[in-house]
Structures are given as C-alpha cells and as structure tokens.
Amino acid sequence: MTAPLGADDVARLDRSLAAGGVALIPTDTVYGLACDPDSREAVQRLYEIKGRPADRPAAVMFGSLDSALAALDWLSQGERSALRALLPGPVTVLLANPQQRFPLACLGASTIGVRVPALSGRLAALGALARPLMQTSANISGEAEAKTLAEVDSRVRAGLRPGLDVELDGGELPGVPSTVLDLTAYGSGGRFHVVREGPVSAAEVARLLASARSS
C-alpha cells in the first residue's frame, strides 16, 4: 500500500516549483501536471510535455479554500458563497476574471478555472502547500487520464527533468476527471452551466448552489 505523502514531499514539491520545475502530482480525481503559474518557462515546458494546444487555458489549483478566496479577491459575496458550497471537491469552477490574474494559465482571458481538491487520507499533506499551481491532467493531450502513477504515459514521465522536476505517488485515485462548472455569469442572476459532468452530478451542483443562495 502506498504510504501517505508527508511534509518532506510537500517541501520537495515547493522547492521544485520555486525553481521552475514541473511536478507530477496526485489530486482527488486523476494524476496531474503542475507548475508555477507565473513562470513562463515552466508553463511552456508543461504544455510541451503534455502536447497541449497553446490556445487552451489551464486551471489554477490551491491547497485550501481559504488560500483560493484570498487570491480571488475580486469575487462577489454570491460567488464566494458558491465556492464555499462546492469546494474543496472534484470540481473545476470557471469564474469571471476581470483583472486577468494568472495570465499565463488563463492565456490572458477574462475567465479563470479554479481547483481546490479535497485532499484527505494519503493526500492530506498537500493541503499545506501555500503556493498556487497551474494544473492540468497528466496525460498526452486528448488521451486517457491516469488514476495511478504507473498509468501515466511514459512520454509524459520522460519529459520530466531529473533533479528539477518531482513525481509524487498518491496511490490509486478515483480516476474520473473533475466536473467543470461555468460560473462566469453567476454574479448576475445566479446563472450557471455544467460544461462537463464528472464526480459531482449536475443535479448535485444545482442542489449545492441552491443551498448556498438560501443560507
């Protein structure tokens, strides 16, 4: 059985990211590739490793909801309530980003994708990582996602640089990519749209958002 990740793993990950590394990490859904969202070189290399089209933005991941809300300081109270109802969890939330924060991850667009995974059990230590990450699934673009480290495509792993990049083994993950939820119009009338249904169903999204509005 895979041992839980620990403080040493998080410190190693932090050092790698600070140095411009690319990391192969577990999440609450599938294995992902991650890097510093403000490092142009790291972002470019992550895209090259994955073979991701240059015009497709990536999500920004936070270790905790508090750190996400602190970084997303332009959000309305309604949007904040929605995030508190949905996150942490296996959901990628698309939000209006009028100040174009994290421009490398968002490709300068006025929309940002936000992930706050539910990190428990073997993955709990990752919640201590203070820095935001640019994150996308650890597969060649268009191919299947990986639920174990061994399932990650050898071409992806071959693109990692020894001594700079990091692999973290979180054991077997659920293997279903996150639900993608568009809340870009949520601030004006509470409108939302499920772009991709994943671990959280459209019905459950609607229930959680209704609960947030009534609380």
Secondary structure, DSSP 8 states (H G I E B T S, - for coil): ------HHHHHHHHHHHHTT-EEEE--SSS-EEEE-TT-HHHHHHHHHHHT--TT---EEE-SSHHHHHHH-TT--HHHHHHHHHH-SSSEEEEEE-TT--SHHHHTT-SEEEEE-----GGGGGGGG--S-EEEEESSSTTS---SSGGGS-HHHHHTS-TTT-EE-----------EEEE-TTTTTTS--EEEE--SS-HHHHHHHHHHHHH-
